[in-house]
């Protein structure tokens, strides 16, 4: 049976007597965002209901009320993350109208990883967890399919699949590397994978 939310004045996850918010329609979403913050910081192995409650500034009982298990909490948080990434990536590529614009956008996706560190870390935390959890693997497949479909509009399906795999590898390399790869090297790899220019808008 799920725990009830703490009553006003009850001790919260942080150990303080905060008063429960009586009207908080976005609490569930805030808990999921807090879970993503904890996942990015501590990984799947380090997440707990208590850490998420403290990050979201809600009573511990509020987290367990919405998400009875850590497995459910992680799955819902990762699903929220994937939908955000699908929407953002689709919108980004929808603005592209030429081959040169596409190359610049993809180079920036790799080069700007340090400024998107949280998002990149979450992506690989999801992939790592999906190796052991078939339910999460469905999320990674949905994400890959959507990314490739967005790319295919500009490149065709076969090139899109190669580009998607290349970008994942380059982003991981950027995360782990202690030396920043020159922009021209990143660009050259993407250009080679795209192949020779052909057709309108590519």
C-alpha positions in Angstrom: 0.0 0.0 0.0 1.3 3.4 -1.0 2.3 5.9 1.7 0.0 8.9 2.2 1.4 12.4 1.7 2.8 14.0 4.8 0.4 16.3 6.6 1.2 20.0 7.2 4.1 20.4 9.5 5.2 16.7 9.2 9.0 16.1 8.8 10.1 15.9 5.2 13.0 14.1 3.4 15.4 16.9 4.4 14.6 16.4 8.1 13.0 19.8 8.4 9.4 20.6 9.4 8.4 22.1 6.1 4.7 22.6 5.6 3.1 20.5 2.8 2.0 22.5 -0.2 -1.8 22.3 -0.3 -2.1 23.2 -4.0 0.7 21.8 -6.2 -0.7 20.5 -9.5 2.8 20.1 -11.0 4.2 18.1 -8.1 4.5 14.9 -10.1 6.4 16.6 -12.9 8.7 18.3 -10.4 9.4 14.9 -8.8 10.3 13.5 -12.2 12.6 16.4 -13.0 14.2 16.0 -9.6 14.7 12.3 -10.3 16.5 13.2 -13.5 18.8 15.6 -11.6 19.6 12.8 -9.1 20.1 10.3 -12.0 22.5 12.7 -13.7 24.4 13.3 -10.5 24.5 9.9 -8.8 23.4 7.4 -11.5 20.8 4.7 -11.4 22.8 2.9 -8.7 22.7 6.0 -6.4 19.1 7.1 -6.7 16.8 6.9 -3.7 13.3 8.1 -2.9 14.8 10.3 -0.2 17.3 12.0 -2.5 14.6 12.8 -5.0 12.3 14.2 -2.3 15.0 16.4 -1.0 15.9 17.6 -4.6 12.2 18.3 -5.3 11.6 19.9 -1.9 8.6 17.7 -1.2 7.8 15.2 1.6 9.2 11.8 1.2 5.7 10.4 1.3 4.8 12.5 -1.7 7.4 10.7 -3.8 6.4 7.2 -2.8 2.7 8.2 -3.2 3.2 8.9 -6.9 5.9 6.3 -7.5 5.8 3.2 -5.3 9.1 1.7 -6.5 12.4 3.1 -7.6 12.1 1.1 -10.8 8.8 2.9 -11.6 10.3 6.2 -10.7 13.4 5.7 -12.9 11.3 4.4 -15.8 8.9 7.4 -15.7 11.8 9.9 -15.4 13.7 8.4 -18.3 10.5 8.4 -20.4 10.0 12.1 -19.6 13.6 12.7 -20.6 13.3 10.8 -23.9 10.2 12.7 -24.9 11.9 16.0 -24.2 14.9 15.0 -26.3 12.7 13.7 -29.2 10.8 17.0 -29.2 13.9 19.2 -29.0 15.8 17.2 -31.7 12.8 17.2 -34.1 12.4 20.9 -33.7 16.1 21.5 -34.3 16.2 19.5 -37.5 12.9 20.9 -38.7 14.6 24.3 -39.2 17.3 22.7 -41.4 16.9 23.4 -45.2 20.3 22.5 -46.7 23.2 20.1 -46.4 25.5 22.8 -45.0 23.0 23.7 -42.3 22.7 20.1 -41.4 26.4 19.7 -41.1 26.7 22.7 -38.9 23.8 21.6 -36.7 25.3 18.1 -36.2 28.8 19.5 -35.5 27.3 21.7 -32.8 25.5 18.8 -31.3 28.9 17.1 -30.7 30.8 20.3 -29.9 28.3 21.6 -27.4 28.2 18.5 -25.2 30.0 20.2 -22.3 27.2 22.8 -22.1 24.6 20.0 -22.3 26.5 17.8 -19.8 23.4 16.8 -17.7 21.4 15.8 -20.8 24.3 13.8 -22.3 25.0 12.0 -19.0 21.3 11.1 -18.7 21.4 9.7 -22.2 24.2 7.3 -21.4 22.7 6.4 -18.0 19.6 5.4 -19.8 21.5 3.2 -22.3 23.5 1.6 -19.5 20.4 0.8 -17.5 18.7 -0.5 -20.7 21.3 -3.2 -21.0 19.8 -4.9 -18.0 16.1 -3.8 -18.3 14.1 -4.7 -21.4 11.5 -2.1 -20.5 14.0 0.7 -20.7 15.4 -0.8 -24.0 12.0 0.0 -25.5 12.7 3.7 -24.7 16.1 3.7 -26.3 14.7 2.1 -29.4 11.9 4.7 -29.5 14.5 7.4 -29.2 16.8 6.0 -31.9 13.9 5.4 -34.3 12.7 9.0 -33.8 16.2 10.5 -34.2 16.7 8.5 -37.4 13.4 9.5 -38.8 14.2 13.2 -38.2 17.6 12.8 -39.9 16.1 10.7 -42.8 14.0 13.6 -43.9 17.3 15.3 -44.9 19.6 12.3 -45.7 17.6 9.2 -46.5 17.2 6.2 -44.1 20.5 4.4 -44.6 22.6 7.5 -44.1 20.5 8.6 -41.2 21.2 5.3 -39.4 25.0 5.7 -40.0 24.9 9.3 -38.8 22.9 8.5 -35.7 25.4 5.8 -34.7 28.3 8.1 -35.4 26.9 10.9 -33.4 26.3 8.7 -30.4 29.9 7.5 -30.5 31.3 11.0 -30.9 29.2 12.4 -28.1 30.4 9.7 -25.7 34.0 10.4 -26.8 33.5 14.1 -26.1 32.1 13.3 -22.6 35.1 11.0 -21.8 37.9 12.9 -23.5 40.3 15.1 -21.6 41.2 17.0 -24.8 38.8 18.8 -27.0 38.8 17.5 -30.6 39.2 20.3 -33.2 36.0 21.3 -34.9 37.4 20.5 -38.3 38.0 16.9 -37.3 34.4 16.5 -36.1 33.1 18.1 -39.2 35.2 15.9 -41.5 33.8 12.8 -39.9 30.2 13.9 -40.3 30.8 14.9 -43.9 32.4 11.5 -44.7 29.4 9.8 -43.2 26.9 11.9 -45.1 28.7 11.0 -48.4 28.6 13.0 -51.6 26.0 15.8 -51.9 23.0 14.7 -54.0 19.4 15.7 -54.4 17.5 18.8 -53.4 17.9 20.1 -49.8 20.7 17.7 -48.8 
